Amino acid sequence: MDYSCYINVKTVEKPLNIEDVEVEIGFGRGDFIVKVAKEHPKKTFIGFEIAEVSIKKLLKRVNRERIKNIKCVWVDAFFGFQLLFKDRQVKQIYINYPDPFPKKRDTSRRITRRESLYVFSKKIDTGCYIDIRTDHFGFLEYTLEQAKQLECFDINYRELRVNEPITKYEEKWMKMGKKLYHIKLKKIKEPVFTEVRRIKEVKMLFPVKLENIVPNPRALEETEHKIRDGLNARFYKVWNKNGNFLIETIVSENGFVQKFMIIIKRKENSYIFDVSPFSDVLKTKGIQEVVNFVAKESIK
Ligand SMILES: C[S@@+](CC[C@H](N)C(=O)[O-])C[C@H]1O[C@@H](n2cnc3c(N)ncnc32)[C@H](O)[C@@H]1O
């Protein structure tokens, strides 16, 4: 399969060097992004998804149908936008039938919470739109209220009359006779400053070298640690092979989750702690802190 349309957020050069780019967040089966990409062959469309199965399906389809102007990224759009785009680079954002998280306690996970809309509004150009479709009235109300707080949008919404459904969800809701809504947020100026969770990328990760001491990372197995505010690590299995160790690790850094292996390699009378060369990680300050933490904890 041709992977040239896949963007690996961990290794790609940032910000992306693509002009005239439009984005769909949560493309699901990909019906919408494929349709608009075919209608506008000169523009580039980037799809963000958190579901691996959707990424695989879209890659297959783009290959099969030889579509050249779609790229996709497997990452939460909230972090993906921060990592990949410079301010005002994006020309249009589409969000079709996002998860509405109807329970009150979960509304802070919605993709249109103020924090996300702040990031998206920084990345779209003035005069451009965030275009949202939803079947959920509570989500509509919430989105309007969050968008208003940023004081940067001309806000419009209307009931949507669909003749031809574009996605599976749209078709399903239409058949059920559900009301659908279309929200258009036009950026007219820069948003009011809003604190957002960020991840700090670093150029390099530095291995930690310990001399004249034999580490014992076993105590870390199946443990969870708060390294500092916003940085948590969980260690699963620890393997020992010929004096070298591998530690299965999950790190959450301000909500950005990465799964990888930490390797502890014996070299003469020293041990080197590092991210395994076979792990695909976004190099961040938090990952470095976790490697340092493992080294410290392994010699207790
Ligand atoms: C209800 S489905 C709708 C799919 C498609 N847009 C449609 O209309 O058929 C919502 C999709 O958004 C994706 N998603 C949810 N949160 C996301 C996020 N923060 N970033 C990227 N994708 C997300 C989910 O994996 C899921 O595929």
The ligand as an SDF file (V2000), in Angstrom:
LIG
                    3D

 27 29  0  0  0  0  0  0  0  0999 V2000
  -19.8330    9.9690   15.4560 C   0  0  0  0  0  0  0  0  0  0  0  0
  -18.4450    9.7250   14.4490 S   0  0  0  0  0  0  0  0  0  0  0  0
  -18.8300   10.6130   12.9500 C   0  0  0  0  0  0  0  0  0  0  0  0
  -18.0070   10.1730   11.7870 C   0  0  0  0  0  0  0  0  0  0  0  0
  -18.2050   10.9540   10.4780 C   0  0  0  0  0  0  0  0  0  0  0  0
  -17.8110   12.3370   10.6040 N   0  0  0  0  0  0  0  0  0  0  0  0
  -19.6280   10.8500    9.9970 C   0  0  0  0  0  0  0  0  0  0  0  0
  -20.3000   11.8740    9.9300 O   0  0  0  0  0  0  0  0  0  0  0  0
  -20.0590    9.7470    9.6650 O   0  0  0  0  0  0  0  0  0  0  0  0
  -17.2280   10.7470   15.2330 C   0  0  0  0  0  0  0  0  0  0  0  0
  -15.8140   10.4300   14.7560 C   0  0  0  0  0  0  0  0  0  0  0  0
  -14.9130   11.3920   15.2980 O   0  0  0  0  0  0  0  0  0  0  0  0
  -13.7240   10.7540   15.7280 C   0  0  0  0  0  0  0  0  0  0  0  0
  -13.1450   11.6310   16.7770 N   0  0  0  0  0  0  0  0  0  0  0  0
  -13.6680   11.8780   18.0020 C   0  0  0  0  0  0  0  0  0  0  0  0
  -12.9130   12.7530   18.6850 N   0  0  0  0  0  0  0  0  0  0  0  0
  -11.8820   13.0790   17.8580 C   0  0  0  0  0  0  0  0  0  0  0  0
  -10.7450   13.9360   17.9970 C   0  0  0  0  0  0  0  0  0  0  0  0
  -10.5340   14.6330   19.1290 N   0  0  0  0  0  0  0  0  0  0  0  0
   -9.8700   14.0390   16.9710 N   0  0  0  0  0  0  0  0  0  0  0  0
  -10.0600   13.3120   15.8300 C   0  0  0  0  0  0  0  0  0  0  0  0
  -11.1210   12.4750   15.6490 N   0  0  0  0  0  0  0  0  0  0  0  0
  -12.0230   12.3620   16.6410 C   0  0  0  0  0  0  0  0  0  0  0  0
  -14.1860    9.3960   16.2050 C   0  0  0  0  0  0  0  0  0  0  0  0
  -13.1660    8.4280   16.1900 O   0  0  0  0  0  0  0  0  0  0  0  0
  -15.2940    9.0740   15.2010 C   0  0  0  0  0  0  0  0  0  0  0  0
  -14.8000    8.3880   14.0780 O   0  0  0  0  0  0  0  0  0  0  0  0
  1  2  1  0
  2  3  1  0
  2 10  1  0
  3  4  1  0
  4  5  1  0
  5  6  1  0
  5  7  1  0
  7  8  2  0
  7  9  1  0
 10 11  1  0
 11 12  1  0
 11 26  1  0
 12 13  1  0
 13 14  1  0
 13 24  1  0
 14 15  1  0
 14 23  1  0
 15 16  2  0
 16 17  1  0
 17 18  1  0
 17 23  2  0
 18 19  1  0
 18 20  2  0
 20 21  1  0
 21 22  2  0
 22 23  1  0
 24 25  1  0
 24 26  1  0
 26 27  1  0
M  CHG  2   2   1   9  -1
M  END
$$$$
